[in-house]
Amino acid sequence: MNRFENRPGSRPLLPGVLLCCLLIAGCAGRLPPMTDLSATESGAVAAAFAEVQAQARRCGPCFDAEVEAQVSFSNLLGSKSGRLVGYLQAMAPASLKFVAVNPLGQPLFVFVTDGQRFRSLIVLEAREYEGPVQSALFRKYAPPGFEPAEAFAWLSGWPGASAGIVAVRRAVAEEGYWLELHRGSDSAQSYILFEPNSGEVRRHILQDGQGRLTMDVSYDGQAATGAGSAAGCRLPARITVAALPSNGNLILDLKDVLLPETPFGADVFAVESPAGFQKIVVE
C-alpha cells in the first residue's frame, strides 16, 4: 500500500518546475564572513569533524521519508511558486527516488537515479526521459560542480568520509566553524558550517572554479534519530536550497522518516515504463 494514500494533496507544479525541485542551478553570491583560527583551535575542530565523519560511516546506508516540498522562483517572465507532497527514498552513495503524488496517492512525477543514469516520468505529459547524468538535459538543471555521486551526502547532511579539510575558520555571522573541503581533482570547493558541540552540519555551500556559489544548502531541526547501529544518526527535518540570482528557493520538509540498518533492495529504485508513454532517450 502506498504510505501516502489519501494524504491531503496540493496543486501540482509544471513538469519543468518539478525537475527543478531536485536540481536548482544558477546560484551566485559571496561566501559568509569568517575569521582565521589558531593552529590549536583549528586542530580541535578538525578532530571533532573527523569524529562526525566516523559516525556517518557507522550510520545506516539509506532513508525513507515523506516529503513536503515548497518551491518558488522569479525571473523576467514572472514568478512561480507551488507546493507538492510525495516521498523520497535515498541510499548511499547516489541512489535516489522521488515521487510526487496527487491527493489520491497517484504519482504525478517520478525521478530516479543511481548517480550514473536517471529516469524521469512526467505523468501529465505521458513522457519518460532516460539517459546519463552527464547528458545536456540533466546538466541543464544541475548546478556547476555538483556531482550526482554525492547526492546522499547532500540530502542527509552527513559529510562524506573522503572529504579532506583544507582550512578551518570561525563563522562570524553564524554559530560554528566553516570548514573548507578538498573535492579531489575538480576545481570546485565545498564549505561546511559545522557546530562541534552538537556535531551538526548546519550548512553546505558549493563554489565553482570561477568563484560562483552554485549550491547553498541549509539543514534545520531533526527529523529522526536512528536506533541500533544507526544510533546517533540524525537527519534534518528541513532542507533549504537557495538559488540567489533567480530568486529561487526550495524547501524540503521530511516527515515520518525511517532509517533502515540494511540497504534497500534494487527493487526500491526500479520503475516500470507505463504503457502508452513516449520514451525519450537523451545522451
N, C-alpha and C positions, 0 to 999 in steps of 0.2 A: 504494500500500500504506500502511496505517496505520502511522506511525512507532512506535506503541506496541503493536503487535500482539504477543501472547504475553508481554507485560510482566507481572511479578508484580502482582497487584491487592490490594485491601483491602476491608474491609466497607463497603458503601455507606451513606451517611447518609440521613436523612429528607429528602424533597424541599424542605421549608421551610429546613432547615439548609443544603442545597446552595446555595440562593439567598443565604443569609447568608454563604456563603464569598466571595461577590463584594461584598456590601454589608452592612456591620455598622453598626448605629445605636446611639445611646444612650450615647456616651462622655461621661464627666464627669471633673472633677478640676481641678488647678491647673497653671498654666504652670511649667516648671522655673525655678529661680532664675537670675538674670542680672544683670550689673552694667553701668553706663554706661561709655562709652569717650571718649577724647579725639577731637576732630574729625579729627586726622591719622590715628589708627589706624582710626577708622570709615571714612574715605575709602579707605584702603588695602584694607580687607576688601571694601568695596563694589566697588572696581575689580577685585579678584580674582574676585568673584562674576559681574561683567559678562563676564569672560573665559570663565567656565564657561558662561554663557548663550549666548555667541557660539559656543562649541564645540558646544553642544547643537543649534544651528541647522544646523551642518555634519554632524551625525550622520545616519545612515540613518533613514528615517521609520517603521520598523517592526521588530518582532522576533517570533521564533517560538521557543517553549521548551516543553520537557517540564516538568510541574508535579507536585509532591507537596504536597498541602495537608493541614494538620492544623488542626482546629477544635474548640474546646471552649467551653462556656458553662454557667452555672448561674443558676437563678432559684428562685422559690418552688415551682415544680413539680418541681425536681430538677436534676440535672446531665446534660449530654450531651457526648459527645466522639466523634471519629471521624477517619478518615484516608481520603483518596481520591487517585487518580492520574489524570492526563489531560494535556491540552496547552492552551496559551494562545497565541493569536496577537493581536497588537495593532498598530495603525497610528495615527500621529498624524493628527488631534488626539484622536479619540474612538472609533475603530473597535476593537471587542473581540470575540473569540470564545473561549469557554471550553468545553471538552468533557471531562466526566468519563467514564472508561471502566471496564469490568469486566476481570477477568483475561484474557479472550479478546480484548480490544481493542474490544469493542462499546460504543457510547455508553449511558450511564446518564442523562445530563443534559447539555443544551446551552443555552448562554446567548450571545446575540449582540446587540450594539448598535452604532449609529453615532453615538451621542451625542444623537440626536433620538428614535429609536424603539428598542424592544427586542423580542426574541423569546426565549421560554424553553420548551424541550421537556423534560418530565418523563416519561421513558420508562416507568418502573414504573407510572405512573398513566395512560399513554396520553393525556396532555393537552398542549396547546400554548397558551401565553399570548402575546399580542401587543398592543402599544399604545405610546403616547408615554411618554417617561421622566418627564414631568410628571404622569403618572397617579397616582392614590392608591395603587395597588398597588405601583408602583415606589418611590414616595416613602416608603412604609411601611418599606422596608428601607434607604433611602439616608440617610446622616447629614445633619442640617440644615446647609445651607451648601455641601454637596458638589454640584458641577456635573459631570454626565457628560461635558461637553465637555472636561474636564480629565483624563479617565481615563488617557490615555497618560502624561502627566506624573507622575501619582501612582504608576503602576506602574513606570516606568523610573527615577524619581528624578531625571530631568533637569528642571531648572527651566524654566518657560515663559518665552519671550522677552518677553512683555508684562508680567511681574511687576515692579512698581516697588518699591524699598526705601523704607520709612517710617523705620526706625530699625535700628541695628546695636548689639548689646550682647554682652559677653563671657559665655560659659557658665560657670557656677560648678561644677556637678556633672559636667560632661562636657567633653571637649576640643573646642574650636572656638568659633564665634560664632553667636548667634541673630540671624537677620535677620527683621524684621517686614515683611511684604509687603502692598502695596496690592492689593485684589481688585476694583477697579472700583467699580460702583455699589452692590453689596450690602454689608451690614453685617458680614459675616464677615471674619476676619483669618487670615492664614497666618503661621506661624512656622517657619523652616527652620534646622536646625542645620548649619552649613557649616564645613568644615575647609579653609582656604585653601591650606595647604601641599600637600595631596593633591588639592585641587579636588573633594572628595567632599561630596555632600549625604547626611548620616547620619540625619536625622530630619525629619519634616514634620508639623506639628500644625495642625489647623483649629479655630478658635474661632468660635462663632456670635455673633450680635448681643447675646445675653444673657450672654456671657462663659463659656459652657459649652464644654468641649473635645469636639468631635464626631468627630474622627478623630485618631489618633496613630499614625503610620506610621514604622517604623524600617527602615533599609537596612543590610545587613551583607554583607561579603565581596564577591567579584567573580566573576560567572558567565561573562563573556565580554568580550573587547576587540575592537572592530571593526577591519577592515582597509580598505585603500584610503581613500576619502573619509571613512569612518567610523572611521579610526584614532584611538585615544584615547577612544572612546565605550565606557564601561563600564556594564554592567548589574549590579545587585546579585544576589548568589547567594541571598539570603534577604530576604523582605519580611514584616515582622511588623506586624499591625494589632491594637491593643488596644481593647477596649470595657470600660471600667472598672466602671460600675455594674452591668452584667450579668455581670461576671466572665468576659467573653468574650475569646477570644484566637484569632487566625487567623495561621497561619504558612504562607507560600508559599515552597517551595524550587524554584528554577529550575535546570534542568539541560539539557545539550545545546542551548544557546542559539545561534540563528542570527540574524545582524544583516545582512539584505539591504541593499544600497545603493540599490535601486529599490523603489518602493511595491508592495504587494500588489495583485493584480487584484481586481475586485469579486467574482469567484467564490469567493475565500477566505472571505468573510463571508456567502456565500449558503447558506441552509439549506432543504432541501426539506421540505414538510409530509408526514409519514408517513401512509400510508393507515390509516384507522381511528382516528386521533387526534381527540379532541374539541378543537375550536379555540375558545378563549375570547378575545374581543377586549375590552380594557379601555380606557377613555377617561378 
